[in-house]
Amino acid sequence: MNRSMNRSAAHRTSLLLRLLLASALGMALFGTAVVASAQPKPTDWAASDVKGRSVDVASYRGKVLMLFITSAETKDLMQPITEKLVLKYGNNPKLAQVTLADFSDAPLTWKAAESASDTVTKRTAGAHDRTVRRIQAFLEKNGKPPIPGLDRKLHIVIDWEANLVSKYKHWDTEKFITVVVLNPQGDVVGQWKAGPAEGELDGQFEPIYQAVDSTLGN
């Protein structure tokens, strides 16, 4: 009887060990698969926006990311871009937006003010807040509902050394805005430049829409 009980206990112990081993192996394989699916891309980066919030390009996996590369000289070109985008896509949860502000050529007085008291970041954060209010007012004017939580959905990241914008093909940021579209896997599917010349910006919207729509599956 004792031998039979011992064999039964040993069998149960052996079975339990095999189940634990299989479970551990499955978890290891699953973990490997997850890591493999989130492998870093050459265009990945992480930084803080002007509101002090973390922006990590890799965290947008699963969404279409529209990245705008601009500068102090071309910031005014963003308004017509933003207005057209919010009218077309509204509050699409599959679409995200980040603006990279290339300040690598900013005056030394800017850099001194930033070092002393974060002056440039604070002023840019104020511009961010004004942009949010302007977009909501623009939507209301056009009979569209406001976008909930818009403040947290828009990000402006200052790139003082152009380390981030250099990860993308970009044109002279003092003359052009560069629009970059990344797919849910984090790959760049298209880049366009738009300058202040009359009609130049309008001519870029159709290919941008096509890239975004095809990537969204529309």
C-alpha positions in Angstrom: 0.0 0.0 0.0 2.8 2.4 1.0 4.7 1.6 -2.2 1.5 2.3 -4.3 1.0 5.6 -2.5 4.6 6.6 -2.9 4.4 5.8 -6.6 1.2 7.8 -6.9 2.7 10.7 -5.1 5.9 10.5 -7.2 3.7 10.4 -10.4 1.8 13.5 -9.3 5.0 15.3 -8.4 6.5 14.4 -11.8 3.4 15.5 -13.6 3.3 18.8 -11.7 7.0 19.5 -12.5 6.3 18.8 -16.2 3.3 21.2 -16.1 5.4 23.9 -14.4 8.2 23.4 -16.9 5.7 23.6 -19.9 4.2 26.7 -18.4 7.6 28.4 -17.9 8.5 27.5 -21.4 5.3 28.9 -22.7 5.8 32.1 -20.8 9.3 32.4 -22.1 8.2 31.9 -25.7 5.4 34.4 -25.2 7.7 36.9 -23.7 10.2 36.5 -26.5 7.4 37.0 -29.0 6.2 40.2 -27.3 9.8 41.6 -27.2 10.3 40.7 -30.8 7.1 42.5 -31.9 8.3 45.7 -30.2 11.9 45.8 -31.4 13.2 49.4 -31.6 13.2 51.2 -34.9 15.9 53.7 -36.1 13.3 56.4 -35.9 12.3 55.7 -32.2 13.1 58.3 -29.5 11.8 59.3 -26.2 11.7 62.8 -24.7 9.6 65.2 -22.6 7.2 67.7 -24.3 6.8 71.3 -23.3 4.2 70.4 -20.8 6.6 68.0 -19.1 4.8 64.9 -20.4 6.7 61.9 -21.7 6.6 61.2 -25.4 7.9 57.9 -26.5 7.5 57.1 -30.3 7.5 53.3 -29.5 4.4 53.8 -27.3 2.4 54.7 -30.4 2.7 51.2 -31.9 -0.7 50.2 -33.0 -1.6 53.7 -34.1 -0.8 55.9 -37.1 1.5 58.7 -36.0 1.7 62.0 -37.8 5.0 63.7 -36.9 5.5 67.4 -37.9 9.1 68.8 -38.0 9.0 72.5 -37.7 10.9 75.4 -36.2 10.3 78.9 -34.9 10.4 80.3 -38.4 7.8 77.9 -39.8 5.5 77.5 -36.8 2.8 79.6 -38.4 2.5 77.0 -41.2 1.0 74.6 -38.7 -2.3 76.3 -38.3 -3.7 75.4 -41.8 -2.4 71.9 -41.5 -4.0 71.4 -38.1 -7.3 72.8 -39.3 -7.6 70.5 -42.3 -6.6 67.5 -40.2 -9.1 68.0 -37.5 -11.9 68.5 -40.0 -11.0 65.3 -41.8 -10.1 63.0 -38.9 -11.6 64.6 -35.9 -11.2 62.5 -32.8 -9.9 59.3 -34.5 -8.4 57.1 -31.7 -6.2 55.3 -34.2 -4.3 58.6 -35.1 -1.8 60.4 -33.0 0.1 63.7 -33.5 3.5 65.0 -32.3 5.3 68.1 -33.3 9.1 68.3 -33.2 10.4 71.8 -32.9 13.9 72.1 -34.3 15.6 74.8 -32.3 19.2 73.9 -33.2 19.6 77.2 -35.0 17.9 79.2 -32.2 19.7 82.5 -31.1 22.1 82.2 -28.3 19.8 84.4 -26.3 17.1 81.7 -26.5 19.5 79.1 -25.2 20.7 81.3 -22.4 17.1 82.1 -21.4 16.3 78.4 -21.5 19.2 77.5 -19.3 18.4 80.2 -16.8 14.7 79.6 -16.4 13.2 77.3 -19.0 11.8 80.5 -20.7 11.5 79.1 -24.2 9.8 75.9 -23.0 7.3 77.9 -20.9 6.5 80.2 -23.9 6.1 77.2 -26.2 3.8 75.6 -23.6 1.7 78.8 -23.8 1.6 78.5 -27.6 0.5 74.8 -27.1 -2.4 76.0 -24.9 -3.4 78.6 -27.4 -3.4 76.0 -30.2 -5.7 73.8 -28.2 -8.2 76.6 -27.7 -7.9 77.7 -31.3 -8.6 74.1 -32.6 -11.7 73.7 -30.3 -13.0 77.1 -31.4 -12.4 76.2 -35.1 -14.3 72.9 -34.6 -17.3 74.7 -33.0 -17.3 77.3 -35.8 -17.5 74.5 -38.4 -20.3 72.7 -36.5 -18.0 69.9 -35.2 -18.0 68.5 -31.7 -15.0 69.4 -29.5 -12.2 66.8 -29.1 -12.2 65.5 -25.5 -8.8 65.7 -23.8 -7.2 67.5 -26.8 -4.6 69.1 -24.6 -3.1 65.7 -23.8 -3.4 64.4 -27.3 -1.1 67.1 -28.8 2.6 67.2 -28.0 5.3 69.7 -28.8 8.8 68.5 -28.2 11.7 71.0 -28.5 14.8 69.5 -30.1 17.7 71.8 -29.2 20.4 69.8 -30.8 18.5 68.3 -33.8 19.2 64.9 -32.5 15.6 63.8 -32.9 14.8 65.4 -36.3 18.0 63.9 -37.7 16.4 60.5 -37.4 14.1 61.4 -40.3 14.6 62.8 -43.8 13.8 66.5 -43.3 14.3 69.7 -45.2 15.5 73.1 -44.1 13.3 73.7 -41.1 13.7 77.4 -41.4 11.8 77.2 -44.8 9.7 74.0 -44.7 7.6 71.9 -42.4 8.2 68.2 -42.9 5.2 65.9 -42.4 6.1 62.3 -41.5 3.6 59.5 -41.4 4.5 56.3 -39.4 2.4 53.1 -39.6 1.3 51.1 -36.6 4.5 49.1 -36.8 6.6 52.2 -36.4 7.8 52.3 -40.0 7.9 55.6 -42.0 5.5 55.2 -44.9 5.9 58.7 -46.3 7.4 62.2 -45.8 6.5 65.5 -47.4 7.7 69.0 -47.2 5.6 72.2 -47.3 6.8 75.8 -47.5 5.3 79.2 -47.4 4.9 79.6 -51.2 1.3 80.1 -52.3 -0.4 76.7 -53.0 2.6 74.7 -51.9 1.0 73.5 -48.7 -2.4 72.7 -50.3 -0.7 70.5 -52.9 0.6 68.3 -50.2 -2.6 67.3 -48.5 -3.9 64.7 -51.0 -0.8 62.5 -50.8 -0.7 62.8 -47.0 -4.4 61.9 -46.8 -3.8 58.9 -49.0 -0.9 57.7 -46.9 -2.9 58.1 -43.6 -6.1 56.6 -45.0 -4.4 53.6 -46.5 -2.4 53.0 -43.3 -5.6 53.4 -41.2 -7.3 51.0 -43.5 -10.0 53.5 -44.6 
